């Protein structure tokens, strides 16, 4: 028997994938679906919305519920400026998946999922990087997060670009010898780093595929390659600078606070990245607690949706939803 519409349709939309959850007001996880990216920065907005509608219909069918949901809670990569948020809200509303649509940057979903206090800082290191924070009084801060155009460094794409640069320079004599000389071309089935450069230049390898190199760089650093280690250390330093800058803007440098790490790069087993990041954070934010987000970020989108509906934060519904997400994990 088909049940009534869900209270919340929650979506975490990244640059490479999306996750959608249907949730009841009491915190029951009705359905959980994973799909391709719906980022308007990665695919045409029409394709993104078609994917969203299909994903929502699959979830509704699996849960035996009807759409639209009462509230759509979207935490999205690419919701960077007010114009992005307005565009996305209009497009999502047009799909009919939810009666009321709320759009936030994906950084705030991760923070809601990972900070028990409800405030703190989140640092994202996925395809790109970002940091955002919420102060105890509700003030928010974050960065624009549009790669080098907004002063960013790091993320899988940035690591990949830099890995290729370092590999080319090592091979032609301008840089230090490194395992990246063979790792980088080997990943693409080529012989020399410059072959990768040429393939990207000629369009045979999409430039965004360079982010696929990030796990190999982290593995090389863990195995002792000095050039890779230096690159990973630079990434850790940049991530710590981002977190500290947000803390200063929120005026919480001397307060106990959660720093939540999320994004694909943080799935690495390279302990050196986390050790370096912890050392830098501890020096600048002496009362900060650094944690890696273990829950799916879409949980944060769902919890934000329940917050918007007036469901008590930290109450029975939230406890139930957290338990059900962890059971699915």
VMD Tcl script that draws the C-alpha trace (Angstrom):
set ca {
  {0.00 0.00 0.00}
  {1.34 3.41 -0.96}
  {1.94 5.65 2.03}
  {1.53 9.40 2.27}
  {4.32 11.71 1.01}
  {7.57 11.82 3.00}
  {8.32 14.82 5.18}
  {11.77 15.43 3.69}
  {13.43 14.66 0.38}
  {17.12 15.22 1.14}
  {19.88 15.43 -1.45}
  {23.64 15.70 -1.14}
  {24.88 16.68 -4.59}
  {28.60 16.56 -5.29}
  {30.65 17.06 -8.43}
  {30.87 13.33 -9.14}
  {27.79 11.76 -7.52}
  {24.57 12.46 -5.68}
  {22.71 10.77 -2.83}
  {19.02 11.13 -2.11}
  {17.11 10.14 1.02}
  {13.41 10.13 1.84}
  {12.69 10.70 5.53}
  {9.58 10.80 7.69}
  {8.94 13.47 10.31}
  {9.61 10.85 13.00}
  {13.11 10.18 11.62}
  {12.41 6.99 9.69}
  {14.75 6.52 6.72}
  {12.30 5.47 4.02}
  {14.69 5.20 1.08}
  {18.29 5.91 0.14}
  {19.42 6.22 -3.49}
  {22.79 6.96 -5.07}
  {23.12 8.42 -8.55}
  {25.32 10.45 -10.90}
  {26.10 14.10 -10.34}
  {23.34 16.67 -10.59}
  {25.79 19.59 -10.39}
  {24.93 22.37 -12.83}
  {28.67 23.02 -13.03}
  {29.35 19.54 -14.37}
  {26.34 18.78 -16.61}
  {23.64 20.90 -18.29}
  {20.95 21.94 -15.82}
  {18.27 20.13 -17.85}
  {20.18 16.85 -17.58}
  {20.81 17.45 -13.88}
  {17.11 17.93 -13.19}
  {16.17 14.90 -15.28}
  {18.56 12.81 -13.19}
  {17.12 14.23 -9.98}
  {13.56 13.44 -11.00}
  {14.47 9.87 -11.98}
  {16.37 9.33 -8.72}
  {13.48 10.70 -6.66}
  {10.96 8.48 -8.47}
  {13.11 5.38 -7.86}
  {13.35 6.24 -4.17}
  {9.61 6.87 -3.90}
  {8.81 3.58 -5.61}
  {11.19 1.69 -3.32}
  {9.62 3.29 -0.24}
  {6.08 2.99 -1.61}
  {5.41 6.68 -1.01}
  {4.12 9.45 -3.23}
  {5.77 12.69 -4.24}
  {6.09 15.62 -3.81}
  {7.72 15.56 -0.39}
  {6.68 18.28 2.02}
  {10.17 19.78 1.96}
  {13.18 19.33 -0.27}
  {16.49 19.88 1.51}
  {19.38 20.18 -0.93}
  {23.04 20.59 0.02}
  {24.86 21.05 -3.26}
  {28.34 21.60 -4.59}
  {28.14 24.62 -6.85}
  {25.63 26.47 -4.67}
  {28.32 29.08 -4.31}
  {26.71 32.43 -5.05}
  {23.19 33.80 -4.63}
  {22.66 33.48 -8.37}
  {23.53 29.76 -8.19}
  {21.12 29.20 -5.31}
  {18.29 31.02 -7.11}
  {18.91 29.07 -10.33}
  {18.99 25.75 -8.52}
  {15.92 26.48 -6.43}
  {13.88 27.38 -9.51}
  {15.07 24.34 -11.45}
  {14.43 21.93 -8.58}
  {10.99 23.39 -7.93}
  {10.20 22.75 -11.57}
  {10.74 19.01 -11.16}
  {7.89 18.75 -8.66}
  {9.81 16.50 -6.27}
  {9.08 18.72 -3.25}
  {6.53 21.36 -2.31}
  {9.02 23.61 -0.51}
  {12.64 23.69 -1.75}
  {15.63 24.78 0.36}
  {19.10 24.97 -1.22}
  {22.36 25.29 0.73}
  {26.02 24.82 -0.07}
  {27.13 21.24 0.58}
  {29.54 22.35 3.30}
  {26.62 23.01 5.66}
  {25.21 19.51 5.21}
  {28.49 17.96 6.30}
  {28.67 20.28 9.30}
  {25.11 19.41 10.41}
  {25.91 15.71 10.18}
  {29.26 15.86 11.94}
  {29.08 18.57 14.62}
  {27.13 17.44 17.71}
  {27.01 20.98 19.08}
  {25.29 22.28 15.95}
  {28.08 24.75 15.27}
  {31.72 24.55 14.25}
  {33.72 24.32 11.03}
  {33.70 21.89 8.15}
  {36.56 21.40 5.70}
  {35.76 19.74 2.38}
  {38.46 18.11 0.28}
  {36.79 16.27 -2.57}
  {37.09 17.22 -6.23}
  {37.71 20.73 -4.93}
  {38.07 22.33 -1.53}
  {35.92 24.51 0.66}
  {35.47 25.42 4.29}
  {32.46 26.79 6.11}
  {31.46 27.49 9.66}
  {28.59 28.34 11.94}
  {29.10 30.34 15.14}
  {27.15 29.64 18.35}
  {24.97 32.67 17.60}
  {24.12 31.35 14.13}
  {26.44 33.53 12.06}
  {27.86 31.71 9.03}
  {31.01 32.06 6.95}
  {32.40 30.15 3.98}
  {34.55 30.58 0.89}
  {33.44 30.97 -2.71}
  {35.05 27.62 -3.64}
  {35.48 28.09 -7.37}
  {38.99 26.64 -7.60}
  {41.90 28.90 -8.51}
  {39.50 31.71 -9.44}
  {38.80 32.17 -5.73}
  {42.31 31.48 -4.48}
  {41.84 27.78 -3.70}
  {44.46 25.05 -3.77}
  {43.92 21.36 -3.14}
  {41.15 18.87 -3.73}
  {41.44 15.91 -6.04}
  {41.52 18.06 -9.15}
  {44.17 20.41 -7.79}
  {46.29 17.48 -6.61}
  {46.01 15.87 -10.04}
  {47.02 19.03 -11.90}
  {50.00 19.52 -9.61}
  {51.00 15.86 -9.85}
  {51.17 16.13 -13.64}
  {53.19 19.34 -13.39}
  {55.67 17.76 -10.98}
  {55.95 14.61 -13.10}
  {56.66 16.57 -16.28}
  {59.27 18.75 -14.57}
  {60.99 15.74 -13.01}
  {61.19 13.94 -16.35}
  {62.57 16.92 -18.29}
  {65.15 17.88 -15.64}
  {63.49 20.95 -14.12}
  {62.42 19.18 -10.93}
  {63.36 16.51 -8.43}
  {63.05 12.83 -9.30}
  {59.75 11.33 -8.16}
  {57.65 8.19 -8.46}
  {55.06 10.41 -10.12}
  {57.13 10.18 -13.32}
  {55.76 6.66 -13.82}
  {52.59 6.82 -11.72}
  {51.01 9.68 -13.68}
  {51.40 8.32 -17.22}
  {50.83 4.75 -16.04}
  {47.38 5.64 -14.73}
  {46.32 6.60 -18.26}
  {48.15 3.78 -20.03}
  {50.83 6.10 -21.40}
  {54.62 6.09 -21.21}
  {55.74 9.60 -20.29}
  {54.26 12.50 -18.31}
  {54.40 14.73 -21.38}
  {52.21 12.20 -23.19}
  {49.50 12.93 -20.61}
  {49.97 16.66 -21.14}
  {49.54 16.24 -24.87}
  {46.50 13.99 -24.50}
  {44.80 16.56 -22.24}
  {45.80 19.41 -24.57}
  {44.35 17.60 -27.59}
  {41.16 16.63 -25.75}
  {41.78 12.87 -25.76}
  {41.80 12.88 -21.94}
  {39.25 15.21 -20.28}
  {41.04 17.66 -18.00}
  {38.77 16.74 -15.07}
  {40.07 13.16 -15.18}
  {43.33 14.39 -13.66}
  {41.58 14.27 -10.27}
  {41.75 10.46 -10.59}
  {45.46 10.81 -9.73}
  {44.84 12.02 -6.16}
  {44.65 8.57 -4.48}
  {47.88 7.51 -6.20}
  {49.64 10.67 -5.02}
  {48.55 10.00 -1.45}
  {49.70 6.39 -1.72}
  {53.07 7.53 -3.08}
  {53.45 9.97 -0.20}
  {52.68 7.22 2.30}
  {55.25 4.99 0.58}
  {57.97 7.61 1.06}
  {58.14 9.54 -2.21}
  {59.50 12.93 -1.11}
  {57.91 14.99 -3.89}
  {54.49 13.45 -3.26}
  {54.92 13.98 0.47}
  {55.69 17.64 -0.08}
  {52.57 18.01 -2.23}
  {50.34 16.35 0.37}
  {51.87 18.50 3.11}
  {51.04 21.61 1.09}
  {47.45 20.43 0.78}
  {47.25 19.84 4.56}
  {48.68 23.29 5.22}
  {46.16 24.92 2.89}
  {43.23 23.07 4.49}
  {44.35 24.20 7.93}
  {44.67 27.80 6.70}
  {41.10 27.63 5.44}
  {39.76 26.32 8.75}
  {41.68 28.93 10.76}
  {40.49 31.76 8.50}
  {36.88 30.71 9.02}
  {37.43 30.49 12.79}
  {38.87 34.01 12.84}
  {35.98 35.40 10.80}
  {33.52 33.76 13.23}
  {35.60 34.91 16.25}
  {35.78 31.42 17.77}
  {39.57 30.84 17.68}
  {39.82 30.41 21.46}
  {36.61 28.44 21.90}
  {36.10 24.66 21.91}
  {34.79 23.75 18.48}
  {34.37 20.82 16.12}
  {36.33 20.76 12.86}
  {34.66 18.19 10.61}
  {36.58 16.77 7.64}
  {34.64 15.44 4.66}
  {35.24 14.64 0.99}
  {36.79 11.89 -1.07}
  {40.42 12.85 -0.43}
  {39.89 12.24 3.29}
  {39.16 8.57 2.58}
  {42.92 8.06 2.24}
  {44.82 5.81 4.63}
  {47.84 8.16 4.50}
  {48.27 9.05 8.17}
  {50.69 11.83 7.26}
  {47.92 14.02 5.85}
  {45.93 13.89 9.07}
  {48.96 14.25 11.33}
  {50.09 17.38 9.51}
  {46.58 18.83 9.49}
  {46.09 18.10 13.19}
  {49.40 19.74 14.09}
  {48.56 22.90 12.17}
  {45.05 23.11 13.61}
  {46.20 22.52 17.17}
  {48.73 25.34 16.92}
  {46.18 27.88 15.70}
  {42.96 26.53 17.26}
  {44.07 25.08 20.61}
  {40.59 23.93 21.67}
  {39.47 22.43 18.37}
  {38.52 18.77 17.98}
  {39.22 17.38 14.50}
  {37.03 14.51 13.31}
  {36.46 12.77 10.01}
  {32.82 12.57 9.00}
  {31.80 8.92 9.14}
  {28.15 9.47 8.20}
  {26.94 10.16 4.70}
  {26.65 13.94 4.11}
  {23.07 13.37 2.91}
  {22.27 12.72 6.57}
  {23.10 16.39 7.16}
  {20.73 17.42 4.40}
  {17.97 15.34 6.00}
  {18.62 16.77 9.46}
  {18.58 20.31 8.08}
  {15.23 19.47 6.49}
  {13.83 18.28 9.82}
  {15.20 21.47 11.43}
  {13.34 23.52 8.81}
  {10.13 21.65 9.66}
  {10.54 22.53 13.34}
  {11.44 19.03 14.52}
  {13.50 19.43 17.77}
  {17.23 19.25 17.15}
  {18.87 16.33 18.94}
  {15.52 14.75 19.82}
  {14.06 11.33 19.19}
  {13.66 11.86 15.43}
  {17.31 12.85 15.00}
  {18.54 9.96 17.12}
  {16.43 7.52 15.13}
  {17.59 8.89 11.78}
  {21.26 8.74 12.75}
  {20.84 5.14 13.87}
  {19.07 4.14 10.67}
  {21.73 5.77 8.47}
  {24.48 3.94 10.36}
  {22.58 0.66 10.00}
  {22.50 1.23 6.21}
  {26.25 1.91 6.19}
}
mol new
graphics top color blue
foreach p $ca { graphics top sphere $p radius 0.5 }
foreach p [lrange $ca 0 end-1] q [lrange $ca 1 end] { graphics top cylinder $p $q radius 0.2 }
display resetview
